[in-house]
Amino acid sequence: MRGCAPLELSLLAFFLSLGLAASPAARAAEVSALYEASWAGLPAAHIRLTLHRDGDAYRTEIAVVSEGLPQLVSRFRGTALAEGKLTAGGVPAPLRYDADYDLRKRRDRKLRMVFVARLGGLIAERGADDTARKKVLAEEFRRNVVDPLSALAAIQAALRRGETSFAVPVYDGARRFDTIVRVLPRDSGEPGVRLFMTLKAIAGFKGESSDEGDPDDAPRPASLTLSDDALLLPRSLSVPVWYLPLNVTLVRTCATAAECAW
């Protein structure tokens, strides 16, 4: 499942916000976390994740700035934002998802997605100012899905219900995939809650050309370890990118985004 930059931003947004999406600590006005990423053993990116909560309303933001070899090759930097409501049990009902990113040859790209209630379901539609040139997927692939940031609230809710194997339908504005989650047995040698995830391509992958490229449709595995407490805060992540491991580790948490400066 060879990725392009917008997909990698979606993946980082997706995995890193798991512990913050619907945890007790997130009931404060704002919580931030700072992460560092390495790719093939070399520095790759700085990542800041921030969650805002106001009652049942949520707003989650992620900012990614590449460094080292990825910075020289791609000059990638990007941000993503998701807004929505948390329904019973912490299940998310997304309202919008925005992502902005720059690459060496493609600057000021904007992804805009809004969720519209229609015919008894929630449909993801392309929003104003979206710069994507790729054809919108058929409605069947955009119905009752969540964006990459809101997906983590869905996973969090499932974990809190005690589920150990489940799937979440995700749409990032160009691609539709299922995130299949399995909770691994406890391991005394590796403290924490360990998850094994597989991203299964559904639509918008290999064979559909666009100026941004298309990742192939092979399943992408990932491992994630969460803190073994009420927060379930992500401690470490490993996911293959261009066939080499992208490893992300938590540096620190902060009360506000301003305190989590790079």
C-alpha positions in Angstrom: 0.0 0.0 0.0 2.5 2.5 -1.2 1.4 5.9 0.1 1.5 9.5 -1.1 1.9 12.5 1.2 -1.9 13.2 1.8 -2.4 9.6 2.8 0.6 9.7 5.2 -0.9 12.8 6.8 -4.1 10.9 7.2 -2.3 7.9 8.7 -0.5 10.0 11.2 -3.7 11.9 12.1 -5.5 8.5 12.4 -3.0 6.7 14.6 -1.7 9.4 16.9 -5.0 10.8 18.0 -6.3 7.5 19.4 -5.5 8.2 23.1 -6.8 11.7 23.0 -10.0 11.3 21.0 -12.4 10.4 23.8 -10.4 10.0 27.0 -11.4 11.4 30.4 -8.5 13.8 30.2 -9.8 15.2 27.0 -12.8 16.7 28.9 -10.5 19.6 29.6 -10.6 22.6 27.3 -7.4 21.5 25.5 -4.9 18.7 25.6 -1.8 18.5 23.3 0.9 15.8 22.7 4.2 16.1 20.9 5.7 13.2 19.0 8.8 12.5 17.0 9.0 10.2 14.0 11.8 8.3 12.4 11.9 6.5 9.1 14.4 3.8 8.4 16.1 4.8 11.6 16.6 8.4 10.6 14.8 11.5 11.9 11.6 12.1 9.8 9.1 14.5 11.3 7.9 16.5 14.3 4.2 16.0 15.1 1.9 17.9 17.3 -1.6 16.7 18.1 -4.2 19.0 19.9 -7.7 18.2 21.1 -10.3 20.8 22.0 -13.5 19.8 23.8 -16.6 21.8 24.6 -19.2 19.5 26.1 -20.0 17.0 23.4 -18.4 19.0 20.6 -14.8 18.1 19.7 -12.1 19.6 17.5 -8.9 17.7 16.8 -5.9 19.1 15.1 -2.6 17.7 13.9 0.5 19.4 12.5 3.3 17.6 10.8 6.6 19.0 9.7 9.2 16.8 8.0 12.9 16.9 8.8 16.1 15.1 7.7 16.0 13.2 4.5 12.2 13.4 4.0 12.5 17.2 4.3 15.2 17.3 1.6 13.2 15.0 -0.7 9.6 16.1 -0.2 9.6 19.4 1.8 6.4 18.1 3.2 4.4 19.9 5.9 0.8 19.6 6.6 -2.1 20.2 9.0 -5.5 18.5 9.5 -8.5 19.4 11.5 -11.7 17.5 12.3 -14.8 18.8 14.0 -17.9 16.9 15.2 -20.1 15.8 18.0 -19.7 12.8 20.4 -22.9 10.8 20.7 -23.8 8.2 23.3 -20.8 6.1 24.3 -18.3 8.5 22.8 -19.2 7.5 19.2 -18.3 10.4 16.8 -20.7 12.1 14.4 -18.2 14.1 12.2 -19.1 17.5 10.7 -16.1 18.5 8.7 -12.5 17.5 8.0 -9.9 19.9 6.5 -6.3 19.2 5.5 -3.7 21.6 4.1 -0.3 20.5 2.9 2.8 21.5 0.9 5.1 19.4 -1.2 8.1 20.2 -3.3 6.1 20.2 -6.5 2.6 20.7 -5.1 2.0 23.6 -2.8 -1.0 25.0 -1.1 -3.1 21.9 -1.6 -6.4 21.8 0.3 -8.7 19.0 1.2 -12.1 20.0 2.3 -14.8 17.5 3.4 -18.2 18.0 5.1 -20.6 15.4 6.4 -24.3 15.8 5.4 -27.3 14.0 6.8 -29.2 12.4 4.0 -31.6 9.4 3.6 -31.0 8.2 7.1 -27.2 8.3 6.9 -24.3 10.6 7.1 -22.6 11.3 3.7 -19.1 12.7 3.2 -19.1 15.4 0.5 -16.4 17.5 -1.0 -16.4 21.0 0.5 -15.7 24.5 -0.9 -12.1 25.4 -1.7 -11.1 21.8 -2.2 -8.2 21.6 -4.7 -8.4 17.8 -5.3 -8.5 16.8 -9.0 -9.4 13.2 -8.3 -12.9 12.1 -9.0 -15.2 11.8 -6.0 -15.9 8.3 -5.0 -19.4 6.8 -5.4 -21.8 7.7 -2.6 -21.8 4.1 -1.4 -18.1 4.5 -0.3 -18.9 7.8 1.4 -21.9 6.8 3.4 -21.7 6.3 7.2 -17.9 6.8 7.3 -15.6 8.8 9.6 -12.6 11.0 8.8 -9.1 9.9 9.9 -9.2 12.0 13.1 -12.7 11.2 14.1 -12.0 7.5 13.5 -10.0 7.4 16.7 -13.0 8.4 18.8 -14.8 5.4 17.2 -11.9 3.1 18.1 -11.7 4.5 21.6 -15.5 3.9 22.1 -15.1 0.3 21.0 -12.2 -0.3 23.4 -14.2 1.2 26.3 -17.0 -1.2 25.4 -14.6 -4.0 25.9 -14.5 -5.1 22.2 -11.3 -6.9 21.2 -11.9 -7.2 17.4 -13.7 -4.7 15.2 -13.5 -2.6 12.1 -14.0 1.2 11.5 -14.9 2.6 8.0 -12.7 5.6 7.2 -12.7 8.1 4.3 -10.0 10.7 3.9 -11.6 12.7 1.0 -9.9 10.5 -1.7 -9.6 7.0 -0.4 -12.0 4.6 1.5 -10.5 2.0 3.7 -11.5 -0.2 6.7 -9.4 -0.1 9.8 -9.4 -3.6 11.3 -8.4 -3.6 14.9 -7.4 -6.5 17.1 -6.4 -6.2 20.8 -3.3 -8.3 21.5 -2.8 -10.4 24.7 -1.0 -8.7 27.6 2.8 -9.0 27.5 4.7 -8.5 30.7 7.8 -7.7 28.6 6.0 -4.9 26.9 3.7 -3.0 29.3 0.7 -1.2 27.9 -2.3 -2.0 25.7 -1.1 -3.4 22.4 -3.2 -3.1 19.2 -2.6 -4.7 15.9 -4.3 -2.9 13.0 -4.7 -3.5 9.3 -5.7 -0.9 6.9 -7.7 -2.6 4.2 -8.2 -0.7 0.9 -11.8 -0.4 -0.3 -11.8 2.2 -3.0 -9.6 5.1 -4.4 -6.3 3.2 -4.5 -4.3 1.4 -7.2 -5.6 1.9 -10.7 -7.2 5.3 -10.3 -4.8 7.9 -11.6 -4.5 11.4 -10.3 -1.8 14.1 -10.2 -1.2 13.1 -6.6 -0.5 9.5 -7.3 -2.3 6.5 -5.9 -1.0 4.1 -3.2 -1.4 0.5 -4.0 -4.1 -1.6 -2.5 -2.1 -4.1 -0.5 -3.1 -4.2 3.2 -1.0 -2.0 5.5 -0.3 -3.4 8.9 0.5 -1.3 12.0 1.3 -1.8 15.6 0.3 0.6 18.4 1.0 0.6 22.1 -1.2 2.6 24.4 -0.6 3.5 28.1 -2.2 1.0 30.4 -4.4 3.5 32.3 -7.6 5.5 31.9 -6.0 7.8 29.3 -5.0 5.0 26.8 -2.4 7.5 25.5 -0.4 6.3 22.4 3.1 5.6 23.5 4.6 4.1 20.3 3.6 3.4 16.7 5.1 1.5 13.9 3.7 1.5 10.3 5.5 0.8 7.0 5.8 3.7 4.6 7.4 3.0 1.2 8.3 -0.5 2.6 10.4 0.9 5.5 9.3 1.3 9.1 8.0 4.7 10.2 8.3 4.7 14.0 6.6 7.4 16.1 7.2 7.9 19.8 5.6 10.2 22.4 7.8 13.0 23.6 5.5 14.7 26.1 2.0 15.9 26.7 1.0 19.5 27.4 -2.1 21.4 28.6 -2.1 23.6 25.5 -0.7 23.6 22.0 1.4 26.6 22.8 3.2 24.6 25.5 4.0 21.8 23.0 6.2 24.0 20.8 8.8 22.3 18.6 
